Amino acid sequence: MNTYSGPMLEFLEARPSFEDSGLPPVPFSARVMPGDCIIVECRDAERAAMFADMCSGMVSLQSGAIRFMGLDWSELRYRQMNALRGRIGRMVGTQCWSDRYGAHYSMMLKVIYHTGRSMEEVTDEAIRLSERFGLPGLPVSLPSQMSSADKVRASCVRAFIGKPHLVLISDPLAKGEADLAAPLISSIVEAMDRGAAVLWFVRNLSARTDYSQVKTGLWHLTDEGLSSGRSS
């Protein structure tokens, strides 16, 4: 259970560098609390991915600040930033896989590197999540040998393994993987219940009803910046 009670993620008049990110150079002001699931509607997949980078302290700012768990990304040293990013789970689709190792290693690497948990414990969690998301056990083959659908499922496992404090989700349901809806919603609810925060990036909020099951807030990310919508 997460015992942190302050804002999980906070944008304080954060103005991104357009040259570095392509995001609109306007002030972003928003707050995500533990237990929140914010649906971020964005029609541009590249913009959504860059905003997720911004949440993770990977986009330089012209002014303002972004705080994760109360810590300003710009004030942290390299090792501190990497350690803090170890508390973020991210589902980024099928493209971010290395063929240097089996998929199982890429799925577990963050948890192995940033925690003192044993390999056996991490492997057991990876197997449970793999089975939850419809994989036939822990995938040990190279990512290039996996189907696109299985890489999406493996990306879901990688996002939730290690009980992250913040989960950034590039919507797998938009790719037509309808069978992922139930395990994804279940994993999001578990994360919210333990005090994690979730940002779920979607292209079209009205395309599915699943989003309303977990939505505590709604943001719209456009070429004019970030705005809040009404949560229903």
Secondary structure, 3 states (H helix, E strand, C coil): CCCCCCCCEEEEEEEECHHHHCCCCCCEEEEECCCCEEEEECCCHHHHHHHHHHHCCCCCEEEEEEEECCEEHHHCCHHHHHHHHCCEEEECCCCCCCCCCCHHHHHHHHHHHHCCCCHHHHHHHHHHHHHHCCCCCCCCCCHHHCCHHHHHHHHHHHHHCCCCCEEEEECHHHHCCHHHHHHHHHHHHHHHHCCCEEEEEECCHHHCCHHHHCCCEEEEEECCEEEEECCC
